Amino acid sequence: MAANLLLLRAVLAFLALPGVVAVAIPWMMGRGAVFRSVGFAVLVPGLVLLLWCVRDFYVAGRGTLAPWSPPVNLVRVGLYRFSRNPMYVGVLTMLMGWSLGFNARGHWLYAAAIAIAFHLRVVFYEEPWLARTHGDAWRQYAARVPRWLF
């Protein structure tokens, strides 16, 4: 029963958080405009990255991407071996796909604003919380794996 509840929380968190930021808002911003197929070449890989990370949070971390139900374990598997924030990289990749697809300045500005918001959240909230919660395991991981991709 607990595993089913965790899965339900993971699905709801996915729909509520990246579903709104990376799908609903960009789609509504571009509604009525022509979406060029080149956007899918970036949008789809971004979605794959995001879903992979959500799975790792659920399986390895035993939690969700939601702040109200975070992973119990520090997630260091899969894409988290290469970036401490691959879920955000996936969302930003999706936003670039929307921007390319709609070829609209508003989408690029939205993507830039979200990138800045993600960075500030990571630096001022998530990383201090991870350091308090996971201690030396977090510090060793942070020393070895870049925050983004570099």
Number of C-alpha atoms within 10 A of each C-alpha: 6 7 11 9 10 16 18 13 19 23 16 15 19 18 14 13 13 19 14 13 19 25 18 13 15 21 17 10 15 18 11 8 13 10 17 14 13 14 19 17 13 20 25 15 15 25 22 15 19 25 16 17 24 20 18 22 25 24 15 16 19 20 25 27 24 18 10 10 14 16 19 15 15 18 22 18 13 14 17 20 15 17 20 22 20 22 24 22 19 25 27 23 22 29 29 24 29 28 25 22 22 24 19 14 11 14 23 18 12 18 24 15 12 18 17 12 11 17 17 12 12 18 12 10 11 15 17 13 14 17 14 12 14 13 12 12 12 20 14 10 16 16 9 13 17 15 18 14 11 7
